[in-house]
């Protein structure tokens, strides 16, 4: 079963993060996933539903949404919370 993870980043990129594709430290989050999509709260261009659709279209059977926050040292930290996706 292929697993996709949506990382929902709380905040609006106060520390200079604007383009998720430039984030090279996702490996530090220790996520077990075949595909990862990042959504930044407060941005209207790409939301959780868009990420869910994109992962479904890429063949992911199981999709999990986890919450993360940007720390003071400009890293992502998982909060330990998970959103339930249904539909």
C-alpha positions as CSV (number, residue, x, y, z in Angstrom):
1,X,0.0,0.0,0.0
2,X,1.4,3.4,-1.0
3,X,1.4,6.1,1.7
4,X,1.2,9.8,1.1
5,X,1.8,12.4,3.8
6,X,0.5,16.0,3.9
7,X,2.7,18.2,6.1
8,X,0.5,21.1,7.2
9,X,2.8,23.9,8.3
10,X,1.4,26.2,10.9
11,X,2.3,29.9,10.4
12,X,2.9,31.9,7.3
13,X,6.5,31.3,6.6
14,X,7.7,34.0,9.1
15,X,11.2,32.7,8.8
16,X,11.6,33.0,5.1
17,X,10.1,29.7,3.9
18,X,7.9,30.5,0.9
19,X,8.7,27.8,-1.6
20,X,8.2,24.2,-0.3
21,X,10.2,22.7,-3.2
22,X,13.4,24.4,-1.8
23,X,13.1,22.7,1.6
24,X,15.9,20.2,1.7
25,X,15.4,19.0,5.4
26,X,12.3,17.0,5.1
27,X,14.4,13.9,5.8
28,X,14.9,15.2,9.3
29,X,11.2,14.8,10.0
30,X,11.5,11.0,9.8
31,X,8.3,10.5,7.8
32,X,7.6,7.1,6.3
33,X,5.9,8.0,3.0
34,X,6.1,7.3,-0.7
35,X,5.2,10.9,-1.5
36,X,5.1,14.1,0.6
37,X,3.1,17.3,0.0
38,X,3.6,20.5,2.0
39,X,0.8,23.0,2.7
40,X,1.5,26.3,4.4
41,X,-1.4,27.7,6.5
42,X,-2.6,31.1,5.3
43,X,-1.6,30.6,1.7
44,X,-4.7,30.4,-0.6
45,X,-2.9,28.9,-3.6
46,X,-2.5,25.3,-2.4
47,X,-4.5,23.8,0.5
48,X,-5.0,20.4,2.2
49,X,-7.7,19.4,-0.3
50,X,-5.4,20.2,-3.2
51,X,-2.6,18.1,-1.7
52,X,-5.1,15.3,-1.0
53,X,-6.2,15.3,-4.6
54,X,-2.7,15.4,-5.9
55,X,-1.6,12.4,-3.7
56,X,-4.7,10.5,-4.7
57,X,-4.0,11.1,-8.4
58,X,-0.4,9.8,-7.8
59,X,-1.9,6.5,-6.6
60,X,-1.5,6.9,-2.8
61,X,-3.9,4.5,-1.0
62,X,-3.4,5.8,2.5
63,X,-3.0,9.6,3.1
64,X,-2.1,11.1,6.4
65,X,-2.0,14.8,7.4
66,X,0.4,15.8,10.1
67,X,0.9,19.2,11.6
68,X,4.3,20.9,11.8
69,X,5.6,24.3,12.8
70,X,8.6,26.4,11.9
71,X,11.0,26.7,14.8
72,X,13.3,29.7,15.7
73,X,16.2,28.0,14.1
74,X,14.3,27.8,10.8
75,X,13.6,24.1,10.9
76,X,10.3,22.2,10.7
77,X,9.2,20.3,13.8
78,X,6.3,17.9,13.9
79,X,3.8,18.8,16.6
80,X,2.6,15.2,17.1
81,X,-0.9,16.0,16.0
82,X,-2.6,14.4,13.1
83,X,-5.7,15.6,11.1
84,X,-8.3,13.1,10.2
85,X,-9.1,13.2,6.5
86,X,-12.3,11.7,5.2
87,X,-14.4,11.9,2.1
